[in-house]
């Protein structure tokens, strides 16, 4: 008996141990005794999740499905059978499947026909196992034929009757709006329930000018509060029962003025070292004179490689706060602008606002500048119909103490006529003379390969500072066109807009990339990100354009009988705004890095012009140049400096990064060109000899570069260097010889040869001393193309000796000559695999330094 009792006790003990062991296990088991839903959601079908307490507007006789979902405490959906209840079955019935009828169903189990009933309000709930959903309130109403919006009358006065200030003393101004629902002419607002209010962003806007919010609990269901937000104009509308109102404009008072300064430092010019940063604060007022904070200004630098600018609207003290980071030797003008559509968006015509004065930075360093990468190409293959491929060859240094060397050629699909890098050095674009009936196109080059931009041809005139947009002009194909290409570097997402603009030869972007001035003879075209293209007839032909770094306007070389003109970025075509006239004879013009000045070249002279922008704010008047605004522009023209090299046609006009020096490449005037009539061609091994008579200009000489066109045997056309002239005096008739293995014997054909001598030096103008000098290349080579390093310490010059010369800009010494031997570094090549020698001489006439 005692043993039996002991056995029972032992079993109990063992059972207890097993139970405790199970309880102490690291595995957690959740046991749900009864799967009763913790919550039930009742939503508009087909949604299964929604905010509780929905309000629904439903026209009499219409139906609306509801979906009920039960969830346990872990948020997991359960399979449940729901029952539905309507608090007002006379107005709204609900079937067993959750379908509601604004009236009466013919059957609650198999609902098919909804018979209209009276108007009214009903609340619907779903229940399962004693748990109910939050009610859905359904407003049953008559058919809505229209919805309107208006301000609630008798509200407190605001500062203006036309706009709401974001910076009013008590905070952003607001207005209370009310909506009306109509059945014909009958107001049925009280029966339709709450309205859904929304804002509409106008083209390009990223933030709305208005913020919508619900009035306090207990307010009428047809009301909404609209509060001033980002300066500009947006739309708001409301809807109920699927019917939308017409949109209503809401304008947050636009920005009128911007001023930039460093904290406790009134200076507008800074000398900084690389590796440092400077904080700038932008003070912003609207057209009512109210200070604004947290405004989405656009911060820009004219040289982001030297001094980059970024900004933030996350401030409760200033309009915006910017940071200027000094990265490399150079100089830049920095501004913060109210640039549509992100600021003053939705206003038409666009209303960009700029500070009266830019902040300038001169960046120095105790370290030697980094060695740049140079890209070299040639237009040589464009002058021949023979099979000829073109390349881009990089020039680099392996160390700061080594010499530049030519790298491996990168083959191009077409022969370029121009090569331009964007300001950040991310991409360059190479133009082509013609689309050749769609077989050629502009190329995007990223350093190791080139991709084609289909259906775009022409010369690259300008790339926007934000690198997104390129202006490309086709003056060869008929009709002439200008292409505005956005995101050209992307083969999949770029967009192209084309315009029938005849003979566009120059273009310039505003520093914030909002607008571009396109010069086409006696017409100025204004491209904008937000406004339609504008055409402005000029009283005189123009040849060039440049925006000052401050951004308020751009100069035109020409465009006015006085010599130059200027045109504001902020303008209203309806005002028939005339261009400003300026007594500044100019053929080419370049902005200087002080943000307020430009340098104009009018051979044989050169001179500066400096702008002053002034004017006191006037309430409700934009901060634009007159007549649209209260600002005035005055220009001070510097003395005329003769460069001392006679008259010439400039081919390049380069400004150093710090704005202290200008470099000029030039050729003779058109009237001084040599033109010959070619009557025959004969080939001998690798040479072709042409018979000719002199038509005009000086006799031919060995070493001249001659352009040959019109020969019936197209392989005799091209650009060649003359290797022999017989007789040497060049008297008529005579022959000249070039290296052209593709030439064929042809008697009796006619063509034209043109020699346009280039100046055998680079002209240098020092802006500080107002003096000029010349740089000669080793071997008396003639410059063809040049590009300046980002630090301004080296000038790379492609020359007619088939070499790129590296010039030390401090000493003017020609310190290195880089050649392009075939095949390892060739600028062009002939057909076959492996490639054969090129059919023409390809000279380095496209030289571009990567920023």
LUMZAPA-810882 format. One line per 2 residues: number of its first residue (from 1); their letters; for each residue x, y, z of C-alpha. Coordinates in steps of 0.2 Angstrom, whole numbers. Last residue first. Layout:
BEGIN
NUM> a> X Y Z; ...;
***
This chain:
BEGIN
851> xx> 181 355 -327; 186 343 -341;
849> xx> 198 352 -353; 192 353 -371;
847> xx> 202 354 -387; 194 352 -404;
845> xx> 206 357 -418; 218 344 -415;
843> xx> 223 341 -434; 216 326 -444;
841> xx> 226 324 -460; 216 315 -473;
839> xx> 213 297 -479; 217 290 -461;
837> xx> 230 276 -460; 222 259 -460;
835> xx> 212 251 -446; 215 233 -441;
833> xx> 203 229 -447; 198 240 -462;
831> xx> 194 258 -465; 204 274 -461;
829> xx> 208 282 -445; 206 298 -435;
827> xx> 213 307 -420; 227 293 -419;
825> xx> 234 288 -402; 240 271 -405;
823> xx> 238 270 -424; 244 282 -429;
821> xx> 254 295 -419; 245 309 -409;
819> xx> 257 322 -403; 259 331 -387;
817> xx> 270 346 -386; 276 352 -369;
815> xx> 282 368 -359; 277 382 -371;
813> xx> 282 395 -359; 269 410 -356;
811> xx> 278 412 -339; 262 411 -328;
809> xx> 251 404 -341; 262 388 -343;
807> xx> 257 383 -361; 254 365 -366;
805> xx> 255 363 -385; 243 350 -393;
803> xx> 251 343 -408; 246 341 -427;
801> xx> 258 355 -432; 242 365 -436;
799> xx> 239 368 -417; 229 362 -403;
797> xx> 232 373 -388; 231 368 -370;
795> xx> 232 383 -358; 239 379 -340;
793> xx> 238 388 -324; 219 393 -325;
791> xx> 214 382 -310; 201 374 -321;
789> xx> 213 371 -335; 210 382 -350;
787> xx> 205 376 -368; 212 380 -385;
785> xx> 209 377 -403; 218 380 -420;
783> xx> 234 389 -414; 248 391 -428;
781> xx> 264 382 -425; 280 393 -425;
779> xx> 290 378 -420; 286 381 -402;
777> xx> 270 391 -400; 270 410 -398;
775> xx> 260 419 -384; 255 437 -387;
773> xx> 253 452 -376; 240 464 -370;
771> xx> 238 477 -356; 224 483 -346;
769> xx> 235 480 -330; 221 471 -320;
767> xx> 212 465 -335; 227 456 -343;
765> xx> 224 452 -361; 233 438 -370;
763> xx> 233 435 -388; 237 417 -394;
761> xx> 249 416 -408; 251 412 -427;
759> xx> 235 421 -432; 225 410 -443;
757> xx> 225 411 -461; 209 407 -470;
755> xx> 214 397 -486; 200 393 -497;
753> xx> 200 380 -512; 186 379 -524;
751> xx> 183 365 -537; 182 361 -555;
749> xx> 184 345 -564; 194 345 -581;
747> xx> 207 331 -577; 205 319 -563;
745> xx> 218 307 -556; 212 301 -539;
743> xx> 214 307 -522; 213 295 -508;
741> xx> 231 295 -503; 230 313 -499;
739> xx> 246 322 -493; 245 339 -501;
737> xx> 252 347 -517; 250 364 -525;
735> xx> 250 368 -543; 252 385 -553;
733> xx> 244 396 -566; 246 409 -560;
731> xx> 260 414 -548; 263 405 -532;
729> xx> 280 411 -530; 286 393 -526;
727> xx> 281 388 -544; 275 376 -539;
725> xx> 269 375 -521; 273 360 -509;
723> xx> 266 352 -493; 250 361 -492;
721> xx> 240 356 -476; 223 348 -480;
719> xx> 205 350 -477; 194 339 -489;
717> xx> 188 336 -506; 198 326 -519;
715> xx> 189 310 -512; 173 318 -518;
713> xx> 178 316 -537; 167 330 -543;
711> xx> 177 343 -534; 166 356 -525;
709> xx> 176 359 -510; 194 361 -504;
707> xx> 198 369 -488; 217 374 -487;
705> xx> 228 374 -472; 244 384 -476;
703> xx> 261 375 -472; 269 379 -490;
701> xx> 262 395 -497; 248 400 -508;
699> xx> 247 418 -515; 238 431 -505;
697> xx> 220 435 -508; 209 433 -523;
695> xx> 205 421 -538; 222 412 -539;
693> xx> 223 399 -553; 224 380 -549;
691> xx> 231 363 -553; 230 351 -539;
689> xx> 243 338 -534; 238 323 -523;
687> xx> 251 314 -513; 252 296 -505;
685> xx> 257 288 -521; 255 301 -535;
683> xx> 238 307 -538; 232 320 -550;
681> xx> 219 334 -548; 212 347 -560;
679> xx> 204 364 -562; 205 372 -545;
677> xx> 199 390 -543; 208 398 -528;
675> xx> 202 409 -514; 214 417 -501;
673> xx> 206 425 -486; 208 444 -483;
671> xx> 190 449 -485; 185 436 -473;
669> xx> 195 444 -459; 211 435 -454;
667> xx> 210 422 -440; 209 423 -421;
665> xx> 212 415 -404; 210 426 -389;
663> xx> 214 423 -371; 207 434 -357;
661> xx> 215 436 -340; 211 442 -322;
659> xx> 193 434 -321; 198 421 -308;
657> xx> 193 406 -318; 202 413 -334;
655> xx> 191 420 -348; 192 412 -365;
653> xx> 187 420 -382; 189 409 -397;
651> xx> 187 411 -416; 190 430 -416;
649> xx> 190 438 -434; 204 451 -435;
647> xx> 209 469 -436; 226 474 -430;
645> xx> 237 466 -417; 239 480 -405;
643> xx> 225 474 -392; 218 492 -392;
641> xx> 209 495 -376; 193 505 -375;
639> xx> 190 512 -357; 177 504 -346;
637> xx> 158 505 -348; 148 508 -333;
635> xx> 130 501 -335; 115 506 -325;
633> xx> 100 495 -322; 85 501 -313;
631> xx> 73 491 -302; 55 495 -298;
629> xx> 47 482 -308; 39 477 -324;
627> xx> 45 493 -333; 58 492 -325;
625> xx> 69 479 -319; 61 466 -307;
623> xx> 57 466 -289; 39 465 -292;
621> xx> 27 479 -287; 14 477 -273;
619> xx> 23 489 -261; 37 498 -269;
617> xx> 55 492 -265; 69 505 -268;
615> xx> 79 504 -284; 97 499 -289;
613> xx> 106 487 -300; 124 492 -305;
611> xx> 132 484 -320; 150 484 -325;
609> xx> 156 484 -343; 173 480 -349;
607> xx> 183 484 -365; 192 476 -380;
605> xx> 198 483 -396; 204 477 -413;
603> xx> 192 468 -414; 176 471 -404;
601> xx> 178 460 -388; 167 463 -373;
599> xx> 171 458 -355; 157 457 -343;
597> xx> 153 463 -326; 142 461 -311;
595> xx> 144 443 -305; 163 446 -300;
593> xx> 167 430 -311; 166 439 -327;
591> xx> 153 436 -341; 159 435 -359;
589> xx> 155 445 -374; 160 443 -393;
587> xx> 157 455 -407; 156 471 -397;
585> xx> 154 490 -398; 148 496 -381;
583> xx> 137 511 -381; 122 501 -372;
581> xx> 104 501 -377; 92 492 -365;
579> xx> 80 481 -375; 62 487 -376;
577> xx> 48 479 -366; 32 477 -375;
575> xx> 23 477 -359; 13 461 -364;
573> xx> 30 452 -365; 32 453 -347;
571> xx> 50 452 -341; 61 445 -327;
569> xx> 77 439 -336; 81 457 -341;
567> xx> 88 462 -358; 104 470 -362;
565> xx> 110 479 -378; 127 481 -387;
563> xx> 135 492 -401; 125 508 -401;
561> xx> 115 502 -416; 107 488 -405;
559> xx> 107 469 -405; 126 469 -405;
557> xx> 135 458 -392; 120 454 -381;
555> xx> 120 456 -362; 110 446 -350;
553> xx> 99 451 -336; 95 449 -317;
551> xx> 106 434 -314; 120 441 -303;
549> xx> 132 430 -313; 130 441 -328;
547> xx> 121 433 -343; 131 432 -359;
545> xx> 125 433 -377; 134 434 -395;
543> xx> 132 440 -413; 118 452 -413;
541> xx> 110 460 -429; 103 477 -426;
539> xx> 85 484 -421; 82 467 -414;
537> xx> 65 457 -416; 61 447 -400;
535> xx> 54 430 -402; 48 421 -386;
533> xx> 47 403 -382; 33 399 -370;
531> xx> 36 401 -352; 41 389 -338;
529> xx> 58 381 -342; 61 396 -353;
527> xx> 69 399 -370; 71 417 -376;
525> xx> 74 420 -395; 83 436 -400;
523> xx> 81 440 -419; 92 451 -430;
521> xx> 105 437 -432; 100 422 -422;
519> xx> 105 424 -404; 97 412 -392;
517> xx> 95 418 -374; 92 404 -361;
515> xx> 81 405 -346; 78 396 -330;
513> xx> 96 389 -328; 99 398 -312;
511> xx> 114 406 -319; 104 412 -334;
509> xx> 109 402 -350; 118 408 -365;
507> xx> 116 405 -384; 126 409 -400;
505> xx> 124 406 -419; 106 403 -422;
503> xx> 105 403 -441; 86 401 -443;
501> xx> 75 396 -429; 62 383 -433;
499> xx> 61 375 -415; 64 358 -409;
497> xx> 60 351 -392; 70 335 -386;
495> xx> 68 324 -371; 80 312 -363;
493> xx> 75 297 -354; 82 282 -363;
491> xx> 99 287 -370; 103 298 -355;
489> xx> 116 310 -358; 104 322 -367;
487> xx> 95 325 -350; 85 339 -359;
485> xx> 88 344 -377; 83 360 -384;
483> xx> 85 359 -402; 87 374 -414;
481> xx> 82 371 -432; 87 377 -449;
479> xx> 75 371 -463; 85 365 -472;
477> xx> 100 356 -464; 116 366 -462;
475> xx> 112 379 -448; 108 366 -435;
473> xx> 109 374 -417; 110 364 -401;
471> xx> 105 371 -384; 108 359 -370;
469> xx> 98 356 -354; 101 347 -338;
467> xx> 118 352 -333; 112 364 -319;
465> xx> 123 377 -327; 113 375 -343;
463> xx> 124 369 -358; 127 381 -373;
461> xx> 130 382 -392; 132 364 -396;
459> xx> 133 364 -415; 120 354 -425;
457> xx> 110 338 -426; 97 330 -415;
455> xx> 86 316 -421; 94 303 -410;
453> xx> 106 308 -396; 120 296 -399;
451> xx> 131 288 -386; 150 290 -384;
449> xx> 162 280 -373; 176 282 -361;
447> xx> 175 300 -355; 156 303 -353;
445> xx> 152 308 -371; 135 312 -377;
443> xx> 134 313 -396; 124 323 -408;
441> xx> 117 314 -423; 121 307 -440;
439> xx> 110 296 -452; 94 306 -451;
437> xx> 95 313 -468; 113 319 -466;
435> xx> 109 325 -448; 121 339 -452;
433> xx> 137 347 -445; 138 336 -429;
431> xx> 139 341 -411; 148 333 -397;
429> xx> 141 334 -380; 151 333 -364;
427> xx> 146 325 -348; 150 325 -329;
425> xx> 163 340 -330; 152 350 -317;
423> xx> 150 365 -328; 145 354 -343;
421> xx> 158 350 -356; 157 356 -374;
419> xx> 164 348 -390; 160 355 -407;
417> xx> 160 350 -426; 161 331 -422;
415> xx> 164 317 -434; 152 302 -431;
413> xx> 151 286 -422; 166 291 -411;
411> xx> 180 279 -407; 189 282 -390;
409> xx> 208 284 -393; 220 277 -380;
407> xx> 229 289 -370; 240 304 -375;
405> xx> 253 309 -362; 255 324 -351;
403> xx> 272 325 -342; 276 318 -325;
401> xx> 279 328 -309; 260 329 -303;
399> xx> 258 311 -307; 251 299 -320;
397> xx> 247 314 -331; 232 314 -343;
395> xx> 228 318 -361; 212 309 -368;
393> xx> 210 305 -386; 193 307 -394;
391> xx> 191 298 -411; 185 300 -429;
389> xx> 183 287 -443; 186 290 -461;
387> xx> 179 282 -476; 181 294 -490;
385> xx> 168 308 -492; 181 321 -485;
383> xx> 179 337 -475; 170 330 -460;
381> xx> 185 318 -457; 196 333 -451;
379> xx> 185 339 -437; 196 333 -424;
377> xx> 197 327 -406; 206 331 -390;
375> xx> 200 328 -372; 210 335 -358;
373> xx> 211 329 -340; 217 341 -327;
371> xx> 232 339 -315; 227 345 -298;
369> xx> 233 362 -293; 249 364 -283;
367> xx> 245 366 -264; 245 383 -255;
365> xx> 228 386 -261; 217 401 -267;
363> xx> 198 403 -270; 191 420 -275;
361> xx> 173 421 -270; 160 433 -275;
359> xx> 143 437 -267; 131 443 -280;
357> xx> 122 460 -279; 105 466 -282;
355> xx> 98 449 -277; 88 440 -290;
353> xx> 69 437 -292; 61 426 -306;
351> xx> 43 430 -310; 37 419 -324;
349> xx> 24 426 -336; 13 419 -329;
347> xx> 14 415 -310; 12 397 -306;
345> xx> 28 396 -296; 35 411 -287;
343> xx> 48 398 -280; 50 380 -286;
341> xx> 43 385 -303; 51 397 -304;
339> xx> 67 404 -297; 68 414 -282;
337> xx> 87 417 -282; 102 414 -271;
335> xx> 118 420 -278; 136 415 -279;
333> xx> 149 423 -291; 164 412 -293;
331> xx> 183 412 -293; 197 399 -296;
329> xx> 208 387 -286; 198 372 -281;
327> xx> 186 365 -268; 179 380 -259;
325> xx> 162 375 -251; 148 389 -251;
323> xx> 134 385 -239; 117 393 -241;
321> xx> 103 397 -228; 86 402 -234;
319> xx> 73 415 -230; 81 417 -214;
317> xx> 76 414 -196; 65 398 -196;
315> xx> 77 388 -207; 74 372 -217;
313> xx> 75 381 -233; 92 374 -237;
311> xx> 105 379 -249; 120 373 -259;
309> xx> 134 382 -267; 150 375 -275;
307> xx> 166 386 -276; 180 381 -288;
305> xx> 171 366 -297; 154 375 -295;
303> xx> 160 390 -306; 146 402 -309;
301> xx> 138 397 -292; 120 394 -289;
299> xx> 108 393 -274; 89 391 -279;
297> xx> 77 398 -266; 64 387 -258;
295> xx> 58 399 -244; 59 394 -226;
293> xx> 57 412 -219; 49 427 -226;
291> xx> 50 445 -221; 35 455 -225;
289> xx> 36 470 -237; 20 467 -246;
287> xx> 28 461 -262; 37 448 -252;
285> xx> 53 449 -242; 68 438 -241;
283> xx> 85 438 -232; 97 425 -238;
281> xx> 110 420 -226; 127 414 -232;
279> xx> 138 401 -223; 156 399 -229;
277> xx> 166 383 -232; 185 380 -232;
275> xx> 194 366 -240; 202 377 -253;
273> xx> 207 394 -246; 196 409 -246;
271> xx> 196 427 -252; 178 434 -250;
269> xx> 169 448 -259; 152 455 -254;
267> xx> 157 462 -237; 144 465 -224;
265> xx> 150 452 -212; 140 449 -196;
263> xx> 133 433 -203; 137 431 -221;
261> xx> 126 441 -233; 113 439 -246;
259> xx> 99 450 -251; 82 445 -259;
257> xx> 68 455 -265; 50 454 -270;
255> xx> 45 436 -267; 27 432 -272;
253> xx> 12 434 -260; 4 417 -258;
251> xx> -9 416 -272; -24 405 -272;
249> xx> -33 402 -288; -50 393 -288;
247> xx> -53 377 -297; -70 373 -304;
245> xx> -79 361 -293; -79 343 -295;
243> xx> -93 330 -295; -90 312 -289;
241> xx> -102 313 -274; -92 328 -267;
239> xx> -78 338 -274; -67 352 -269;
237> xx> -54 363 -278; -38 373 -275;
235> xx> -26 380 -287; -8 386 -285;
233> xx> 1 403 -287; 17 408 -280;
231> xx> 27 410 -263; 26 393 -254;
229> xx> 13 392 -241; -2 404 -237;
227> xx> -16 395 -228; -33 388 -235;
225> xx> -45 383 -221; -60 372 -227;
223> xx> -79 372 -225; -93 361 -232;
221> xx> -94 351 -216; -99 365 -205;
219> xx> -88 367 -190; -91 356 -175;
217> xx> -73 350 -174; -61 365 -179;
215> xx> -58 369 -197; -50 356 -209;
213> xx> -33 360 -217; -27 365 -234;
211> xx> -10 372 -238; -8 384 -252;
209> xx> 7 389 -264; 10 371 -267;
207> xx> 27 362 -268; 35 354 -283;
205> xx> 28 366 -296; 33 362 -314;
203> xx> 16 366 -322; 3 371 -309;
201> xx> 1 361 -293; -17 357 -289;
199> xx> -24 358 -271; -37 346 -264;
197> xx> -53 347 -254; -65 333 -251;
195> xx> -82 339 -246; -92 333 -230;
193> xx> -110 328 -231; -122 329 -246;
191> xx> -138 335 -237; -133 352 -231;
189> xx> -126 357 -247; -143 354 -257;
187> xx> -144 372 -264; -157 371 -278;
185> xx> -153 379 -294; -151 363 -303;
183> xx> -146 351 -289; -132 361 -281;
181> xx> -118 358 -269; -110 373 -261;
179> xx> -92 374 -254; -85 386 -241;
177> xx> -68 394 -240; -60 401 -224;
175> xx> -44 411 -228; -26 411 -222;
173> xx> -12 422 -218; 5 415 -213;
171> xx> 11 420 -196; 4 433 -183;
169> xx> 16 446 -191; 12 442 -209;
167> xx> 26 432 -217; 17 420 -229;
165> xx> 7 434 -236; -10 431 -244;
163> xx> -13 438 -261; -24 450 -271;
161> xx> -34 459 -257; -19 463 -247;
159> xx> -14 464 -229; -29 453 -223;
157> xx> -45 458 -216; -54 447 -204;
155> xx> -68 437 -212; -85 444 -216;
153> xx> -90 432 -230; -84 413 -231;
151> xx> -74 413 -247; -82 405 -262;
149> xx> -82 387 -270; -95 379 -282;
147> xx> -101 362 -285; -113 357 -299;
145> xx> -127 345 -304; -128 335 -289;
143> xx> -142 322 -289; -152 322 -273;
141> xx> -144 316 -256; -140 301 -245;
139> xx> -126 305 -233; -118 289 -227;
137> xx> -109 288 -210; -98 273 -208;
135> xx> -98 267 -190; -83 260 -181;
133> xx> -84 242 -183; -93 231 -170;
131> xx> -88 216 -160; -101 204 -153;
129> xx> -96 189 -162; -95 199 -179;
127> xx> -103 216 -182; -102 228 -197;
125> xx> -109 246 -195; -118 258 -205;
123> xx> -124 275 -200; -138 284 -210;
121> xx> -141 302 -215; -156 309 -226;
119> xx> -163 309 -243; -179 299 -247;
117> xx> -179 283 -256; -173 277 -273;
115> xx> -176 258 -277; -161 248 -278;
113> xx> -162 232 -289; -151 217 -288;
111> xx> -148 212 -270; -148 193 -267;
109> xx> -149 191 -248; -156 208 -243;
107> xx> -168 208 -258; -177 222 -268;
105> xx> -165 234 -260; -172 250 -253;
103> xx> -166 268 -254; -148 274 -256;
101> xx> -143 255 -257; -128 248 -248;
99> xx> -119 232 -253; -111 223 -238;
97> xx> -115 205 -243; -130 204 -231;
95> xx> -138 219 -239; -138 236 -233;
93> xx> -153 248 -233; -152 267 -233;
91> xx> -165 281 -231; -179 271 -223;
89> xx> -166 259 -216; -159 273 -204;
87> xx> -147 266 -192; -141 253 -205;
85> xx> -134 236 -199; -123 223 -206;
83> xx> -119 206 -200; -103 198 -203;
81> xx> -97 180 -205; -78 179 -201;
79> xx> -62 173 -208; -48 182 -198;
77> xx> -35 194 -204; -19 195 -193;
75> xx> -16 212 -184; -9 203 -169;
73> xx> -24 206 -158; -35 198 -171;
71> xx> -42 206 -187; -59 206 -194;
69> xx> -62 214 -211; -78 221 -218;
67> xx> -80 227 -236; -93 240 -241;
65> xx> -101 241 -259; -110 257 -264;
63> xx> -126 259 -273; -136 273 -281;
61> xx> -155 276 -280; -152 293 -270;
59> xx> -135 299 -272; -122 294 -260;
57> xx> -109 304 -250; -98 294 -239;
55> xx> -90 299 -222; -78 286 -215;
53> xx> -76 284 -196; -61 273 -195;
51> xx> -47 275 -208; -46 262 -221;
49> xx> -41 244 -224; -50 231 -234;
47> xx> -52 242 -250; -64 234 -263;
45> xx> -75 241 -257; -77 256 -246;
43> xx> -71 251 -229; -78 243 -213;
41> xx> -63 238 -202; -67 226 -187;
39> xx> -55 225 -172; -51 212 -159;
37> xx> -59 198 -168; -64 183 -158;
35> xx> -53 168 -161; -56 160 -144;
33> xx> -42 152 -134; -28 160 -143;
31> xx> -12 152 -138; 4 160 -142;
29> xx> 19 148 -140; 36 155 -135;
27> xx> 51 144 -138; 65 147 -125;
25> xx> 58 132 -114; 55 136 -96;
23> xx> 37 131 -96; 41 114 -105;
21> xx> 53 110 -91; 41 115 -78;
19> xx> 28 103 -85; 40 89 -86;
17> xx> 46 92 -68; 28 92 -62;
15> xx> 24 76 -71; 40 68 -63;
13> xx> 34 74 -46; 16 68 -49;
11> xx> 23 51 -55; 34 50 -40;
9> xx> 19 53 -28; 9 40 -36;
7> xx> 23 28 -35; 25 32 -16;
5> xx> 6 28 -13; 8 11 -22;
3> xx> 23 8 -11; 14 12 5;
1> x> 0 0 0;
***
